[in-house]
Amino acid sequence: MISFNTPKQFWLFSLIFLSACGSGSSNTKVPQSNTSESPTPITQNNIEDNYNIIIYGNSHSSQLGRIIEHIIENQYPDKSVQTTTVSGPFLDNIVSIRANVDKLKNKNLSHAIFQGQKYSQSGLTTFPTDAAEHLISSAKAQNITPILFPEHPQRGNLEEGQRVYDLHLSISAKQPSCVAPIGLVWNRLLVLMPNAKLHMDDGNHASYAGNVLTAMTFSEIITSRPADIMKFDPTINLSKQEQALFGQVVTEVLNLYPACGVS
C-alpha cells in the first residue's frame, strides 16, 4: 500500500496524517528481532472454549472483530468470543507506542491478529518487517497464537493478493506465525463468482460480503472447524448459496495453504 502515485496510497497517506494528529504518537524505536535465538514455536489455542482475540491493524481490519465474534458464536454455541482492536496506520506505527505492545501481556488472550505490514504495490520497494516480527515474538512469549493478516488485493489486481501473501510468508519464515491466506481466498472466490462484490466502491476496502469472507477464513483458522460445513446463518445478509460457496472456498484454500502449517 505504499505507492504514492495511486489513489490507494493517497488515502493511506491521509490516514497516517490524521492518525498522527489525533493520537499520542511516540518516537520509540521498533525493537530489533534477535535472529541469533531459536524462534519460539507457535502455541495452538484452537481447542479453547473462550477465545479472547486482539487485532492490530488499520481500516482494513476495523470491522473484523465483531464479524468474527458473530460467526463463531452463531456457528459454535460451545464457544464464546471477545475481541479487542488496536488501531494505527501501520504495524511500525502501532509498535512505536509501548502501551500497544504491552496489551499482549494480557494472560487471557488466546489469539493475536496482525494486519498493516507496509508493502509496495509495484513490488519494487521493500520495507522493514521488524514490527511484525516483534509483535509475533511478544505474542508467543505469552502463549498467544499469532496470525498474520495479509490484506486482500485491490479490485482487478489478483497478482497483488499472491505477492502480499508471499511477503507475509517471508515474515513467518523469520519469526514463525500462522499466515491467513486472505488474498488467495478472495482470488479463488472471484474466479468462481466473478460478479461477487467483495470491495467497496473505492476498489480498496472490503464490502460487507468481503468482510464476511475474510472473517470466515479467520473463523476456520481460530477454531480449526471447517468453514465448508457451517450451517446457513439467516442473520448474515448473504444468500444460502453465497454462504455455502464462501465456506467451500475458505476450506479449499486453507487445505492447499494451511495457515499454521501442516499439523
Stockholm file with secondary structure:
# STOCKHOLM 1.0

chainA/1-263         MISFNTPKQFWLFSLIFLSACGSGSSNTKVPQSNTSESPTPITQNNIEDNYNIIIYGNSHSSQLGRIIEHIIENQYPDKSVQTTTVSGPFLDNIVSIRANVDKLKNKNLSHAIFQGQKYSQSGLTTFPTDAAEHLISSAKAQNITPILFPEHPQRGNLEEGQRVYDLHLSISAKQPSCVAPIGLVWNRLLVLMPNAKLHMDDGNHASYAGNVLTAMTFSEIITSRPADIMKFDPTINLSKQEQALFGQVVTEVLNLYPACGVS
#=GR chainA/1-263 SS CCCTTSHHHHHHHHHHHHHHHHSCCCCCCCCCCCTTSCCCCCCCCTTCSEEEEEEEESGGGTTHHHHHHHHHHHHCTTCEEEEEEEECSSHHHHHTSHHHHHGGGCTTCCEEEECCCCCCSSSCCCCCCHHHHHHHHHHHHTTCEEEECCCCCCTTCHHHHHHHHHHHHHHHHHSCCEECCHHHHHHHHHHHCTTCCCBCTTSSSBCHHHHHHHHHHHHHHHHCCCGGGCCCCTTSSSCHHHHHHHHHHHHHHHHHSCTTCCC
#=GC SS_cons         CCCTTSHHHHHHHHHHHHHHHHSCCCCCCCCCCCTTSCCCCCCCCTTCSEEEEEEEESGGGTTHHHHHHHHHHHHCTTCEEEEEEEECSSHHHHHTSHHHHHGGGCTTCCEEEECCCCCCSSSCCCCCCHHHHHHHHHHHHTTCEEEECCCCCCTTCHHHHHHHHHHHHHHHHHSCCEECCHHHHHHHHHHHCTTCCCBCTTSSSBCHHHHHHHHHHHHHHHHCCCGGGCCCCTTSSSCHHHHHHHHHHHHHHHHHSCTTCCC
//
